[in-house]
Amino acid sequence: MQSDGLAAVTPPRTLLRKVDRALGTIIAIPTAALVLLEVLVLLGGVIARYVFHHPIIWSDELASTLFLWLAMLGSAVALHRAEHMRMTAIVGMLSPPVRLALDVVAIVGALTFLILILPSAYEFAADEIPVTTPAMQISDAWRAAALPVGFAVMILIGFIRLAEAGNWRHIAGAVGAAAILVGGLTLLQPTFENLGNLNLLIFFVGIVAALIFAGVPIAFAFGLATFGYQMLTTDTPIVVVVGRIEEGMSHLILLSVPLFVFLGLLIEMTGMARAMVNFLASLLAHVRGGLSYVLIGAMYLVSGISGSKAADMAAIAPALFPEMKARGSKPGELVALLSATGAQTETIPPSLVLITVGSVTGVSIAALFTGGLLPGLVVGAILCFVVWRRNRGEDLSHITKASAREIARSFVIALPAIALPFVIRAAVIEGVATATEVSTIGIAYAALAGLLIYRQFDWRRLYPMLVETAALSGAILLIIGAATSMAWSLTQSGFSRDLASAMTGLPGGVPTFLLVSIAAFVVLGSVLEGIPAIVLFGPLLFPIAKQVGVHEVHYAMVIILAMGVGLFAPPFGVGYYAACAISKVHPDAGLKPIAGYIVALIVGLLLVAFIPWISIGFL
């Protein structure tokens, strides 16, 4: 029970809520403006270069500067909206009081990292003051300042969140535990200096696992472990760690992450996704399991446009599920199939995972875009076989087959939407735009289609979409930055050399290497989600794959599909719970139906793994 003294100094809840809302607005407005500005800068660069043949030499430099600010302020927006990626499967099984206590632990964990890293972030920005950018001739500190400013804003948000929690006993306990942990580890520094690579297990396995399973957001768990390892076991200045975080977050190819997220929201808002679904339904709705086939096909097509799995599922499920339920499909079956298609379409361009692989490993984005189409089709065909098996007895006596005229009409309506993935891919292959810039062509195309063809463009939804884009992108990019610094630490420790030696020495050659990689990424996909797993282990494993004779594009498809299986497989796969939330179905309902689809995904994954032509036949 709180004492009167504590109660007296507790800020009124109404005042806290007002401050919280005001702070959210203050950071959301400029962050949304940054998303829009990035689109205009990159699209203007494409038009100037390709249409007028007069490149804007400073466009990429400006885009890069704005991008780091977008990433950091987007991370702050995500923290304000409680949308940073967390491992909640274990936490969700606990009692409400324990969950509440762990929510406080998660906030304190994030705050601990932010407070520890802030001085070094300021030092990093100060070191950039003498550096002048080549095109714009301004100090690079204007870009680097995004790091300390972003961290400081997140600290402010964290303190407000703690105050809003209101349970001072939980707060005191979490803060005390953090202080004891940090102090205890600091006192053990002489011991750590003598442990060698055993420190890798302590910090990057033990501490990371403890933080993640306690519900601390993944980015901050990675950051804390890396900070502790570098501070307590090496002589490396922490400002170098900040530099690795900045390097991971600001790679220009990653600018396509927020732009494709925004494109995914845009195609849903303009009705393009629904037009494609309606066309597929006119073709297949009259056959047994027809709408399930439509779901698989629609996810394949929409993934080729948006690149965002959450946007894909949010665009497709509301359009199909009411009719599927009316035909007798059980909610658990629907969410199981939606999750399976989420895993199936991870390789379809312009998947954010493909872009991330290209960013951290140097593999050609165009080659990854080409190689990803057929694996998704193969796995989709196997899912269709499961659908056929499960729907052989469906009653279609009340279903009317669409006429040829209706099919033709729905095709004409859907044609602009169906053409968009091909426009995006052609723009990259023909050299009109880079993999970063091509998303802006897609955004312009979708906006014009919504305004002129579909006549469905809700201007009131534009600002919330921009904020949502910034929040999701910020959460992803902070994970990439933290994982990049962790991967760098592993490389510096010699772990990558030891891993290469162990993997190349496996008996059985390429098949064993692929099977071990599959098993590893299924586990990593379920625990870390896809992008953190790729960023952390991609730079370590791709050179090994090349050394043992596995084509880098083939290897990318194998590990992406394996990661997708882990990401969407219960009980740990966070993608499964996202599908449940979008479908408004309780997770328990899908546990039994999804088993067959998981088996189908694994069969498809093994086919892709052991028939390389599926991935590289069209390169």
Beta strands, then each sheet from edge to edge (+ up, - down):
end
